[in-house]
Amino acid sequence: MSKTIRLTAAQALVRYLGAQMNDAGEPFIAGVWAIFGHGNVAGLGEALHGAKDSLPTYRGHNEQTMAHSAIAYAKQLGRRRAMAVTSSIGPGATNMVTAAALAHVNRIPVLILPGDVFATRGPDPVLQQIENFGDGTVSANDCFKPVSRYFDRITRPEQLLTALPRAFRTMTDPADCGPATLAFCQDVQAMAYDYPESFFEPRVWHQRRVRPDTDELARAVEALKSAKRPVIVAGGGVHYSDATAALQSFAEAHNIPVTETQAGKSSLAWDHPLNLGPVGVTGGAPANTVCAEADLVLGVGTRFQDFTTGSWGLFANPERQLVCLNTAAYDAAKHDAMPLQSDARVGLAELGAALDGYRAPEVPETLKSEWFGNVDTLTAAPDDGNALPTDMQVVGAVQRAAHDDTVVMCAAGTMPAELHKLWKAPRPGAYHMEYGFSCMGYEIAGAMGIKMAQPERDVICFTGDGTYMMANSEMASAAMMGVSFTVVVTDNRGYGCINRLQMGTGGAEFNNLLDHSYHETPSAIDFAAHAGSMGATSVKVSNIAELEEALAKRSEVKGPYVVVIDTDPYPSTEYGGTWWEVAVPEVSVRPSVNEKRAAYEAAIKERNTK
């Protein structure tokens, strides 16, 4: 007879978490972020306290942002480690739905443990319970179902015996990777059960490397061998499968140029001759020129979202073939692509071995030299030190202050476009962009997660004033925990990116910049003072020269270091880029909107005839 141990369900869950290892011998779950309430404090709270010496628990200030920190941690480590997050029932749980969606879109593992209603329904309705008048099984946690890769509701202690292995299988499977949600009924957390001791034996979750199907590989090889102008689109899967070296070897062996999505940026060093840089709407001329002419597009670890494809108007060659190497069948077959379902590292190696010395024609070197000749002037230090800086000049100042160990990160607003186009990433892992969900509020919490994942790295976070206002509370967590990173706050007094989009679609400036909103009192937000009040070291600078001076001091600061600079909300990099479909009103009294509608219809027609 197998031995058992009597534990509460919460204690069993915590013990199980501590026994799950990655193939490097590290605990897969590196820690738990928690905000306690009546739905988890007595059960999971007590269990986590008992394991605090081996499984650290971090206290967040907002359920969404503490989950963002967990997600950034896993993303920066290439999904080899992850964190769990727990909240109470009700608003604490629903606050994490946005983070779950972010993890789902980006294919990032995170274990979400929201408290849930009483399984016994004794006190029904319990405090913060959402009642469904037609379905007694529904709670607020059902909101997690469409944004979780695996969802389960724990209504009996013994259900953990099947639910936990399924959750870990999801989080460690390259094809299915994403958030796993276990809605944990609060009374069940405290219930005891005689669990088999074998359930808590250490288990190693190995990274599966799926090899390509023989027939799919043969078809991809044949397509590549006949290609005269191939191009590679490198996505986030290159990083997650640790395939950056394999990509470089493959590209060099076959002389195929590489372009990078937001998630794939830094797959190759920026100055590698075959790295043509950013692709798509926020891309540059070298990549987009080659992609428009390509007769074969090899996507590696990309889900081909609209910013990458220019809303599927970028790949303009009528004879082009799309080959997609991806671990997920769903992504590999998008838009009638020729699928090559495989791990990126293994797939590139086998694809390269089968190409028998195939080499693509040379790409003109002038594509990159002309591009940098244009954009390097935008990031240079301004001659007029008193002029209101542009975002491009801020990027340039940070670039000059960065080094090989620097990680720049961002998520939403103006800077993702400017960084994708302008940032020169020296090596893999130097660029961390959450652009799958483009979630405002990820930045500060995400920077903390990156630094916790790789304490040796120099982490610099770009955030606008709009994003800062949306979610800044984990600044206090970082200050109290002594987590050091730099935040550059570009204050353009509103949502400058969307204001430009509003103008670009013929609209009037309205409700984006603070000066264009119904406010009785002009904005006078002191971001440096606010950050300082939460424990950060902070400074407001007035020009690019002062920004560079402030950045030079960041290594002397313990904890978060915030540098605030006012910027001009209107300029953006005019070079590069490609069309992006944003629907323009079909009927308007405004001539500017009607003009943009005509251009929109013409672009749709052109895209649909390719």
PyMOL commands that set and color helices and strands:
alter all, ss='L'
color gray80, all
select helices_A, chain A and resi 9-18+41-50+63-76+91-94+97-106+140-147+157-172+186-190+197-200+214-225+236-240+244-254+285-293+306-309+329-332+334-336+344-354+366-379+391-401+415-422+443-453+465-470+474-481+496-504+514-516+527-533+544-551+554-556+591-608
alter helices_A, ss='H'
color red, helices_A
select strands_A, chain A and resi 4-8+20-22+29-34+57-59+82-87+110-116+150-154+179-185+192-196+203-205+230-234+258-260+275-278+296-300+321-326+338-341+406-410+431-433+458-464+486-491+537-541+561-566
alter strands_A, ss='S'
color yellow, strands_A
deselect
rebuild
show_as cartoon
